[in-house]
């Protein structure tokens, strides 16, 4: 539920995302991920690297709506690329 306003915020700023559920350390966790996949998020100049920087910058400006204040903007500083196999 806390990620829905964040998803809308990124969509309004041109980044389509989806909420995924995964088990982590025996607990169900929810993550916001881009709908689009990128080749590389580490190499400066690559499309993935540029998107990661955009996410961090936009995330720093996110202001949670009332009743969602526990979702702090500093959390976007730990945005990262994830290797996936297709």
Secondary structure, DSSP 8 states (H G I E B T S, - for coil): -HHHHHHHHHHHTT--EEEEEEEETTEEEEEEEESS--S-SSSTTSHHHHHHHHHHHHHHT----TT-TTS-GGGGGG--------
